[in-house]
Amino acid sequence: MRHLRNNEGFVKPLLVIAIMAFLIYSGIQFGIPYFHYSAFQSEAKDIARLGLEEVEKTRAQIYEAAQSQKIPIEMEDIKITKKAHITRVQTSWSVDVDILGLYHRTLHFTVDVEG
């Protein structure tokens, strides 16, 4: 009981720990979609650089990369354009982030890469 009444206080350290835990949790909730976006964009650029002759094979590889990163897109959402030796990949999606029901935000991501 003495520790609860000391000069330094008991509530302040608990409050600081709770705030730090909340900030870390929020950072992870927002950071994961951005990490997946960055990894997918890099992978899409590498696939576009390969420049496969068939557009459908390229689309299938992009879709597979999106699924591995848990990106919520469908095959129809992936636009592939080929001009000469350049392959352009375009797609976009949205992710909802909810922080303990207190804060809700929709993040929009767009990938537009050439290879």
N, C-alpha and C positions, 0 to 999 in steps of 0.2 A: 504494500500500500504506500510505502514511503516513496517509491519511484514515481508514483502518479502525482505526487505533490512537490517534487523537487523544483529548484529554481529554473532549470532549463525548460521545463514543461514536458508534457507527454503528447499533447494534441498536435503541436506544431510539427514534430518529426513525422507523425503519421500522415498529416495533411500533405506535407512535401512528398512523401513516398507515394501517396495516392495520386497526386498531380503528375508526378514523374511517370507512374505506371500508365495513366491515361494518355499522356503525351506520346509515350512509346507505342501504345496500342494504336493510337490515331495515325502515327507515322507509318506503322506497318500497313494499316488498312489503306492508306493512300499510296504508299510506296510500291506495293505489289503490282497494281495495275500498270504503273509507269515502268517497272522492271520488265513486265511481260511485253509492253509496247516496244521498249528499246530492243529487247532480244528478238522479237518478231520482225521489226524493221530491218535489223542487221541480217537476219536470215533471209528475208525477202530480197534484199539487195544482192546477197550471194547467189540466190536462185536466179534472179534476173540476169546476173552477170554470166551465168552458164549459157543463157540464150538458147534453150532447147528449141528445136524447129517446130514442134507441135505446141500450139497454145494450150490445148487441153492437158497435156502432160505438165506444163508449167503451172497451170491453175491447180492441178491435183497436188503438186509438190507444195505450193503456197498454202493450200487448204490443210495439208498434213502438218505443215509447220505451225499454222494457226491453232490446230487442235492440240499439238504438243505443248503450246504456250497457254492453253485454255482461253483462247481468244474467241469471243462469241460471234463468229461470222459464218455465213453459208457460202457454198460454191458460187452462187449467183452474185454474191457481194464482191467478188474478186474480178476486177477488170484488167485484162492483159492486152496490151497494144504492142505490135511488132512493126518496126520500120527499119528496113535494111538490116543492120547488125545491132540494133538497139531494142531491148525489151523493156517495156514500162509496166509496172505493177501498181495498181491503185485499189485501195479498199479503205473502209472506215467502219467504226463500231463505237458503241457507248457502253460504259460500265457504271452501275450504280454503287455508290459507297455509302454505307450507313454506319454511323458511329453511335452504337448503343441506343438507337432510336432518338437520340438528341439532335443529331445533325445528319442531313441527307444531301448528297451531291451527286450529280451525274457527270462523269468525265467522258469527254468525246476525244477519240483518237483517229487520226488519218495517216495512212501510209501511202506515199507517192514516191516510188523509187525507180531509177533507171539503171540498167546494167548492160 
